[in-house]
Amino acid sequence: MVRVAVRVALFDLFPSKMAFLLLLLVDQGSTLFLLWILHALAAKRFHDRDKRGWWTALIYFPIIGALWGMIELGCLRGSTGGNRFGPDPLQTRKRDFLK
């Protein structure tokens, strides 16, 4: 809702359709870039939970996917010890700290 209000306000500032379309292109490009970063971080967290990165696709389902993703990625602990995606980062950090 806020984005729509900002776009309407910016349309008043940029009466030229070309400038407004350029602004929309930059807006959509930045949104896709941020979604890419979110997807990469979620895939790394799924790897920490010993699951494949493709599980991030479930996050994009409305309500249920977002709720499941919030619980799976935010509330549950990662797998203990190393898994097929690498060593446990928490154990590595403790070992480095104790040296």
C-alpha distances in whole Angstrom, upper triangle without the diagonal:
4,5,5,7,9,10,11,13,14,16,17,19,20,21,23,22,23,22,18,19,20,17,15,18,18,15,15,19,18,15,18,20,19,19,22,23,21,23,27,26,26,29,31,30,31,34,35,35,37,35,34,31,30,29,26,25,25,22,19,20,17,18,22,22,19,22,25,24,23,26,28,27,27,29,32,35,36,39,42,44,44,42,43,40,42,43,41,40,40,44,44,43,45,48,47,47,50,52
4,5,5,6,9,10,11,12,14,16,17,18,20,22,21,22,20,17,18,19,16,15,18,17,13,15,18,16,14,18,20,18,18,22,22,21,24,26,26,26,29,31,30,31,34,35,35,38,36,35,31,31,30,26,26,26,23,21,22,20,20,24,24,21,23,26,25,24,27,29,27,27,29,32,35,36,39,42,44,44,43,43,40,41,43,41,39,39,43,43,41,44,47,46,45,49,50
4,5,5,6,9,10,10,12,14,15,16,18,19,18,19,17,14,15,16,12,11,14,13,10,11,14,13,11,15,17,15,16,20,20,19,22,24,24,25,28,29,29,31,33,34,35,37,35,33,30,29,29,25,25,25,22,20,22,20,21,24,23,21,24,26,24,24,28,29,27,27,30,33,35,36,39,42,44,43,42,41,38,40,42,40,38,39,43,43,41,44,46,45,45,49,50
4,5,5,6,9,10,10,13,14,15,16,18,16,18,17,13,14,16,13,11,14,15,12,13,16,16,14,17,19,18,19,22,23,23,25,27,28,28,30,32,32,33,36,37,37,40,37,36,32,32,31,27,26,27,24,21,23,21,22,26,25,23,25,28,27,27,30,32,30,30,33,36,38,39,42,45,47,46,45,44,41,43,45,43,42,42,46,46,45,47,50,49,49,52,54
4,5,5,6,9,10,11,13,14,16,18,17,19,17,14,16,17,14,13,17,17,14,16,19,18,17,20,22,21,22,25,26,25,27,30,30,30,33,35,34,36,39,39,40,42,40,39,35,35,34,30,30,30,27,25,26,24,25,28,28,25,28,31,29,28,32,34,32,32,34,37,40,41,44,47,49,48,47,47,44,46,47,45,43,44,48,48,46,48,51,50,50,53,55
4,5,5,6,8,10,11,12,14,16,16,17,15,12,14,15,11,11,15,14,11,14,16,15,15,18,20,19,20,23,24,23,26,28,28,29,32,33,33,35,37,38,39,41,39,38,34,34,34,30,29,30,27,25,27,25,26,29,28,26,28,31,29,29,32,34,32,31,34,37,39,40,43,46,48,47,46,46,42,44,45,44,42,42,46,46,44,47,49,48,48,51,53
4,5,5,6,9,10,10,12,13,12,14,12,9,11,12,9,8,12,12,10,12,15,15,14,17,19,19,20,23,24,24,26,28,29,29,32,34,34,35,38,39,40,42,39,38,34,34,33,30,29,30,27,25,26,25,26,30,29,26,29,32,30,30,33,35,33,33,36,38,41,41,44,47,49,48,46,46,43,44,46,45,43,44,48,47,45,48,51,49,49,53,54
4,5,5,7,9,10,11,13,12,15,13,10,12,14,12,11,15,16,13,15,19,18,18,21,23,22,24,27,28,27,29,32,32,33,35,37,37,39,41,42,43,45,43,41,38,37,36,33,32,33,30,27,29,27,28,32,31,29,32,34,33,32,36,37,36,35,39,41,44,44,47,50,52,51,50,49,46,48,50,48,46,47,51,51,49,52,54,53,53,56,58
4,5,5,7,9,11,13,14,16,13,11,14,15,12,13,16,16,14,17,20,19,19,22,24,23,25,28,28,28,31,33,33,34,37,38,38,40,42,43,44,46,44,43,39,39,38,35,34,35,32,29,31,29,30,34,33,31,33,36,34,34,37,39,37,36,39,42,44,45,48,51,52,52,51,50,47,49,50,49,46,47,51,50,49,51,54,52,52,56,57
4,5,5,6,9,11,11,13,10,8,11,12,9,10,13,13,12,15,17,17,17,20,22,21,23,26,27,27,29,31,32,33,35,37,37,39,41,42,43,45,43,41,38,37,37,34,33,34,31,29,31,29,31,34,33,31,34,36,34,34,37,39,36,36,39,42,44,44,47,50,52,51,49,49,46,47,49,48,45,46,50,49,47,50,53,51,51,55,56
4,5,5,6,8,8,11,9,6,10,11,9,10,14,14,13,16,18,18,19,22,23,24,25,27,29,29,31,33,34,35,37,39,39,41,43,44,45,47,45,43,39,38,39,35,34,35,33,30,32,30,32,35,34,32,35,38,36,36,39,40,39,38,42,44,46,46,50,52,54,53,51,51,48,49,51,50,48,49,53,52,50,53,56,54,54,58,59
4,6,6,9,11,13,11,9,13,14,12,14,17,17,17,19,22,22,22,25,26,27,28,31,32,32,34,36,37,38,40,42,42,44,46,47,48,50,48,46,43,42,42,38,37,39,36,33,35,33,35,38,37,35,38,41,39,38,42,43,41,41,44,47,49,49,52,55,57,56,54,54,51,52,54,53,50,52,55,54,53,56,58,56,56,60,61
4,6,9,11,12,10,9,13,13,11,13,16,16,16,19,21,20,22,24,25,26,28,30,31,31,34,35,36,37,40,41,42,43,46,46,48,50,48,46,42,42,42,38,38,39,36,34,36,34,36,39,38,36,39,41,39,38,42,43,41,41,44,47,48,49,52,55,56,55,54,53,50,51,53,52,49,50,54,53,51,54,57,55,54,58,59
4,5,7,9,6,6,10,10,9,11,14,14,15,17,19,19,21,23,24,25,27,29,30,31,33,35,36,37,39,41,41,43,45,46,47,49,47,45,41,41,41,38,37,38,36,33,35,34,36,39,38,36,39,41,39,39,43,43,41,41,45,47,49,49,52,55,56,54,53,52,49,51,52,51,49,51,54,53,51,55,57,55,55,59,59
4,6,9,8,7,11,12,12,13,16,17,17,19,21,22,23,26,27,28,30,32,33,34,36,37,39,40,42,43,44,46,48,49,50,52,49,47,44,43,43,40,39,40,38,35,37,36,38,41,40,38,41,43,41,41,45,46,44,44,47,50,52,52,55,57,59,57,56,55,52,53,55,55,52,54,57,56,55,58,60,58,58,62,63
4,5,5,6,9,10,11,13,14,16,17,19,20,21,23,25,26,27,29,31,32,33,35,37,38,39,41,43,44,45,47,49,50,51,49,46,43,42,43,39,38,40,38,35,37,36,38,41,40,38,42,44,41,42,46,46,44,44,48,50,52,51,54,57,58,57,55,54,51,53,55,54,52,54,57,56,54,58,60,58,58,62,63
4,6,5,6,9,10,10,12,14,15,16,18,20,21,22,24,26,27,28,30,31,33,35,36,37,39,41,42,43,45,47,48,49,46,44,40,39,40,37,35,37,35,32,34,33,36,39,37,36,39,41,39,40,43,44,42,42,46,48,50,49,52,55,56,55,53,52,49,51,53,52,50,52,56,54,53,57,59,57,57,61,62
4,5,5,6,9,10,10,12,14,15,16,18,20,21,22,24,26,27,29,30,31,33,35,36,37,39,41,42,43,45,46,48,45,43,39,38,39,36,35,37,35,32,34,34,36,39,37,36,39,41,39,40,43,43,41,42,46,48,49,48,51,54,55,53,51,50,47,49,51,51,49,51,54,53,52,55,57,55,56,59,60
4,5,5,6,9,10,11,12,14,15,17,18,20,21,23,24,26,27,29,30,32,33,35,36,38,39,41,42,44,45,46,44,42,38,38,39,35,34,36,34,31,34,33,36,38,37,35,38,40,38,38,42,42,40,40,44,46,47,47,50,52,53,52,50,49,46,47,50,49,47,49,52,51,49,53,55,53,53,57,57
4,5,5,6,9,10,10,12,14,15,17,18,20,21,23,24,26,27,29,30,32,33,35,36,38,39,41,42,43,45,42,40,36,36,37,33,32,34,31,29,31,30,32,35,34,32,35,37,35,35,39,40,38,38,41,44,45,45,48,51,52,50,49,48,45,46,48,48,46,48,51,50,49,52,54,52,53,56,57
4,5,5,6,9,10,10,12,14,15,16,18,20,21,22,24,26,27,29,30,31,33,35,36,37,39,41,42,43,40,38,34,33,34,31,30,32,30,27,29,29,31,34,32,31,34,36,34,35,38,38,36,37,41,43,44,44,46,49,50,49,47,46,43,45,47,46,45,47,50,49,48,51,53,51,52,56,56
4,5,5,6,9,10,10,12,14,15,16,18,20,21,23,24,26,27,29,30,32,33,35,36,38,39,41,42,39,37,33,33,34,30,30,32,30,27,30,30,32,35,33,31,35,36,34,34,38,38,36,36,40,42,43,43,45,48,49,47,46,44,41,43,45,45,43,45,48,47,45,49,51,49,50,53,54
4,5,5,6,9,10,11,12,14,15,17,18,20,21,23,24,26,27,29,30,32,33,35,36,38,39,41,38,36,32,32,33,29,29,31,28,26,28,28,30,33,31,29,32,34,32,32,36,36,34,34,38,40,41,41,44,46,47,46,44,43,40,42,44,43,41,43,46,45,44,47,49,47,48,51,52
4,5,5,6,8,10,10,12,14,15,16,18,20,21,22,24,26,27,28,30,32,33,35,36,37,39,36,34,30,30,30,27,26,28,25,23,25,25,27,30,28,26,30,31,29,30,33,34,32,32,36,38,40,39,42,45,46,44,43,42,39,41,43,42,40,42,45,44,43,47,49,47,48,51,52
4,5,5,6,9,10,11,12,14,15,16,18,20,21,23,24,26,27,29,30,31,33,35,36,37,35,32,28,28,29,26,25,27,25,22,25,25,28,30,28,27,30,31,29,30,33,33,31,32,36,37,39,38,41,44,44,43,41,40,36,38,41,41,39,41,44,43,42,45,47,45,46,50,51
4,6,5,6,9,10,10,12,14,15,17,18,20,21,23,24,26,27,29,30,32,33,35,36,34,32,28,28,29,25,25,27,25,23,26,26,28,30,28,26,30,31,28,29,32,32,30,30,34,36,37,36,39,42,43,41,40,39,35,37,39,39,36,38,42,40,39,43,45,43,43,47,48
4,5,5,6,9,10,11,12,14,16,17,18,20,21,23,24,26,27,29,30,32,33,35,32,30,27,26,27,23,23,25,22,20,23,22,25,27,25,23,27,28,26,26,30,30,27,28,32,34,35,35,38,40,42,40,39,38,35,36,38,38,35,37,41,40,38,42,44,42,43,46,47
4,5,5,6,9,10,11,12,14,15,16,18,20,21,22,25,26,27,29,30,31,33,30,28,24,24,24,21,20,22,20,17,20,20,23,25,23,21,25,26,24,25,28,28,26,27,31,32,34,33,36,39,40,38,37,36,33,35,37,36,35,36,40,39,38,41,43,42,43,46,47
4,5,5,6,9,10,11,13,14,15,17,19,20,21,23,25,26,27,29,30,31,29,27,23,23,24,20,20,23,21,18,22,22,25,27,24,23,26,27,24,25,29,28,26,27,31,32,33,32,35,38,39,37,35,34,31,33,35,35,33,35,38,37,36,40,41,40,41,44,45
4,5,5,6,9,10,11,12,14,15,17,18,20,21,23,24,26,27,29,30,28,26,22,23,24,20,20,22,20,18,21,22,24,26,23,21,25,26,23,23,27,26,24,25,28,30,31,30,33,36,37,35,34,33,30,31,33,33,30,32,36,35,34,37,39,37,38,42,42
4,5,5,6,9,10,11,12,14,15,16,18,20,21,22,24,26,27,28,26,24,21,20,21,17,17,19,16,15,18,18,20,22,20,18,21,22,20,20,24,24,21,22,26,28,29,29,31,34,36,34,33,32,29,31,32,32,30,32,35,34,33,37,39,37,38,42,43
4,5,5,6,9,10,10,12,14,15,16,18,20,21,22,24,25,27,24,22,18,18,19,15,15,18,15,14,17,18,20,22,19,18,22,22,19,20,24,23,21,22,26,27,29,28,30,33,34,32,31,29,26,29,31,30,29,31,34,33,33,36,38,37,38,41,42
4,5,5,6,9,10,11,13,14,15,17,19,20,21,23,25,26,24,22,18,18,19,16,16,19,17,16,19,20,23,24,21,19,23,23,20,21,24,23,21,22,26,27,28,27,29,32,32,31,29,28,25,27,29,28,26,29,32,31,30,33,35,34,35,38,39
4,5,5,6,9,10,11,12,14,15,17,18,20,21,23,24,23,21,17,18,18,15,16,18,15,14,18,18,20,22,19,17,20,20,17,18,21,21,18,19,22,24,25,24,27,30,31,29,28,28,24,26,28,27,25,27,30,29,28,31,34,32,33,36,37
4,5,5,6,9,10,10,12,14,15,16,18,20,21,22,20,18,14,15,15,11,12,14,12,11,14,15,17,19,15,14,17,18,15,16,19,18,16,17,21,22,24,23,26,29,30,28,27,26,23,25,27,26,25,27,30,29,29,32,34,33,34,37,38
4,5,5,6,9,10,11,12,14,15,17,19,20,21,19,17,13,13,15,11,12,15,13,13,16,18,20,21,17,16,20,19,16,17,21,19,17,19,22,23,24,22,25,28,28,26,25,24,20,22,25,24,23,25,28,27,27,31,32,31,32,36,37
4,5,5,6,9,10,11,12,14,15,17,19,20,18,17,13,15,15,12,14,16,14,14,18,19,21,21,18,16,19,19,16,16,19,18,15,16,20,21,22,20,23,25,26,24,23,23,19,21,23,22,20,22,26,25,24,27,29,28,29,32,33
4,5,5,6,9,10,11,12,14,15,17,18,17,15,12,13,13,9,12,13,11,11,15,16,17,18,14,13,16,16,12,13,16,15,12,13,17,18,19,18,21,24,25,24,22,22,19,21,22,21,20,22,25,25,24,27,29,28,29,32,34
4,6,5,6,9,10,10,12,14,15,16,14,12,9,10,10,7,9,11,9,10,14,16,17,17,14,13,16,15,11,13,16,14,12,14,18,18,19,18,20,23,24,22,21,20,17,19,21,21,20,22,25,25,25,28,30,29,30,33,34
4,5,5,6,9,10,11,13,14,15,14,12,8,11,11,9,11,14,13,14,17,19,21,20,17,16,19,17,14,15,18,15,13,15,18,18,19,17,19,22,22,20,19,18,14,16,19,18,17,20,22,22,22,25,27,26,27,30,31
4,5,5,6,9,10,11,13,14,13,13,10,12,12,10,13,14,12,14,18,19,20,20,16,15,17,16,12,13,15,13,10,12,15,16,16,14,17,19,20,19,18,18,14,16,17,16,15,17,20,20,19,22,24,24,25,28,29
4,5,5,6,9,10,11,12,11,10,8,10,9,6,10,11,9,12,15,17,17,16,13,12,14,12,9,10,12,10,7,10,13,13,14,13,15,18,20,18,17,17,14,16,18,17,16,18,21,21,21,24,26,26,26,29,31
4,5,5,6,9,10,10,9,7,4,7,8,6,10,12,11,13,16,19,19,18,15,15,17,14,11,13,15,12,10,13,16,15,15,13,14,18,18,17,15,14,11,14,16,15,15,18,20,20,21,24,25,25,27,29,31
4,5,5,6,9,10,9,9,7,11,11,10,13,15,14,17,19,22,22,21,18,17,18,16,13,14,15,13,10,13,15,14,13,11,13,15,16,14,13,13,9,11,13,12,12,14,17,16,17,20,21,21,23,26,27
4,5,5,6,9,9,10,8,12,10,10,13,14,13,16,18,20,20,19,16,15,16,14,11,11,12,9,6,9,11,10,10,8,10,13,15,14,13,13,11,12,13,12,11,13,16,16,17,19,21,21,23,25,27
4,5,5,6,5,6,6,9,7,8,11,12,12,15,17,19,19,17,14,14,15,12,10,12,12,8,7,11,12,11,11,8,10,13,15,14,11,12,10,12,14,13,13,15,18,18,19,21,23,24,25,28,29
4,5,5,5,6,7,10,10,11,14,15,15,18,20,23,23,21,18,18,19,16,14,15,15,12,10,14,15,13,12,9,9,12,12,11,8,8,6,9,11,10,11,14,16,16,17,20,21,22,23,26,27
4,5,7,10,10,13,12,13,17,17,17,20,22,24,24,22,19,19,19,16,14,15,14,11,9,12,13,11,9,5,6,9,10,9,8,10,8,8,9,8,8,10,12,13,14,16,18,19,20,23,24
4,6,9,10,13,11,12,16,15,15,19,20,23,22,19,17,17,17,14,12,13,12,9,8,11,11,8,7,4,5,9,11,10,9,10,10,11,12,10,12,13,14,16,17,19,21,22,23,25,27
4,7,9,12,11,13,16,16,17,20,22,24,24,21,19,20,20,16,15,17,15,12,12,15,15,12,11,8,6,10,10,9,6,7,7,9,11,10,13,14,15,17,19,20,21,23,25,26,28
4,7,8,7,10,13,13,14,17,18,21,21,19,16,17,18,14,13,15,15,11,11,15,15,13,13,10,10,13,14,13,10,9,9,12,14,14,16,17,19,20,22,24,25,26,28,30,31
4,5,6,9,11,12,14,16,18,21,22,19,16,18,19,16,14,17,17,13,13,17,18,16,16,13,13,16,17,15,11,10,9,13,15,16,17,20,21,22,23,26,27,27,29,31,33
4,5,6,8,10,11,13,16,19,20,18,15,16,18,15,12,15,16,13,12,15,18,16,17,14,15,18,19,17,14,12,11,14,17,17,17,20,22,22,23,26,27,28,29,32,33
4,5,6,8,10,12,13,17,19,17,13,15,17,14,12,16,17,14,14,17,19,18,19,17,18,21,22,20,17,15,14,17,20,20,21,24,26,26,27,30,31,31,33,36,37
4,5,6,8,10,11,15,16,14,10,12,14,11,9,13,13,10,11,14,16,15,16,15,16,20,21,20,17,16,15,18,20,20,21,22,25,25,26,29,30,31,33,35,36
4,5,5,8,10,13,14,13,9,10,13,11,8,11,13,11,10,13,16,15,17,16,17,21,23,21,19,18,16,19,21,21,21,23,25,26,26,29,31,31,32,35,36
4,5,6,8,11,13,12,9,10,13,12,10,13,15,13,13,16,19,18,20,19,21,24,26,24,22,21,19,22,25,24,24,26,29,29,30,33,34,35,36,39,40
4,5,6,9,11,9,5,8,10,8,8,11,13,11,12,15,17,17,19,18,20,24,26,25,22,22,20,23,26,25,25,26,29,30,31,33,35,35,36,39,41
4,6,8,9,8,4,5,8,7,6,9,11,10,10,13,15,16,18,18,20,24,26,25,23,23,21,24,25,24,24,25,28,29,29,31,34,34,35,38,39
4,6,9,9,6,7,10,10,9,12,14,14,14,16,18,19,22,22,24,28,29,28,26,25,24,27,29,27,27,29,32,32,32,35,37,37,38,41,43
4,7,6,5,7,10,10,10,12,14,14,15,17,19,20,23,23,25,29,31,30,28,27,26,29,31,30,30,31,34,35,35,37,39,40,40,43,45
4,6,6,6,9,10,11,12,15,16,16,18,19,21,24,25,27,31,33,33,30,30,29,31,33,32,31,32,35,36,36,38,41,41,42,44,46
4,6,5,6,8,10,11,12,14,15,16,17,19,22,23,26,29,32,32,30,30,29,32,33,31,31,31,34,36,35,37,40,40,40,43,45
4,6,5,6,8,10,11,12,14,15,16,17,20,21,23,27,30,30,28,28,27,30,31,29,29,30,33,34,34,36,38,39,39,42,44
4,5,5,6,8,10,10,11,13,15,16,19,19,21,25,28,27,25,25,24,26,28,26,27,27,30,32,32,33,36,37,37,40,42
4,5,5,6,9,10,10,11,13,15,18,19,22,25,28,27,26,26,24,27,28,26,26,26,29,31,30,32,35,35,35,38,40
4,5,5,6,9,10,10,11,13,16,18,21,24,27,27,26,26,25,27,28,26,26,26,29,30,30,32,34,35,35,38,40
4,5,5,6,8,10,10,11,14,15,18,21,24,24,22,23,22,24,25,23,24,24,27,28,28,30,33,34,34,36,39
4,5,5,6,8,9,10,13,14,16,20,23,22,21,21,20,22,23,21,21,22,25,26,26,28,30,31,31,34,36
4,6,5,5,7,9,12,14,17,20,23,23,22,23,21,23,24,21,21,21,24,26,25,27,30,30,30,33,35
4,6,5,5,7,10,12,15,18,21,22,21,22,21,23,23,20,20,20,23,25,25,26,29,30,30,32,34
4,6,6,6,9,10,12,15,18,19,17,19,18,19,20,18,18,18,21,23,23,24,27,28,28,30,33
4,6,6,8,9,12,15,18,18,17,18,16,18,18,16,16,16,19,21,20,22,25,25,26,28,30
4,6,8,10,14,16,19,20,19,21,19,20,20,17,16,16,19,21,20,21,25,25,25,27,30
4,7,10,13,15,18,20,19,22,20,21,21,17,17,16,19,21,21,21,25,26,25,27,30
4,7,9,12,15,17,16,19,18,19,18,15,16,15,17,20,19,20,23,24,24,26,29
4,7,8,12,14,14,17,16,16,15,12,12,11,13,16,16,17,19,21,21,23,25
4,6,9,10,10,13,12,12,11,8,10,10,12,14,15,16,18,19,20,22,24
4,6,8,7,11,11,11,10,8,10,10,11,14,15,16,17,20,21,22,24
4,7,8,12,12,11,9,7,10,9,9,12,13,13,15,17,18,19,21
4,7,10,11,9,7,5,9,9,7,10,12,12,13,15,17,17,19
4,7,8,6,4,5,8,10,9,10,13,14,14,16,18,19,20
4,5,6,6,7,11,13,12,13,16,17,17,19,22,23,24
4,6,8,10,13,16,15,16,19,20,20,22,24,25,26
4,7,9,11,14,14,14,17,19,19,20,22,24,25
4,7,8,12,12,11,14,16,16,16,19,21,21
4,6,9,8,7,11,12,12,13,16,17,18
4,5,5,6,9,10,11,13,14,16,17
4,6,5,6,9,10,11,12,14,16
4,5,5,6,9,10,11,12,15
4,5,5,6,9,10,11,13
4,5,5,6,9,10,11
4,5,5,6,9,10
4,5,5,6,9
4,5,5,7
4,6,5
4,6
4
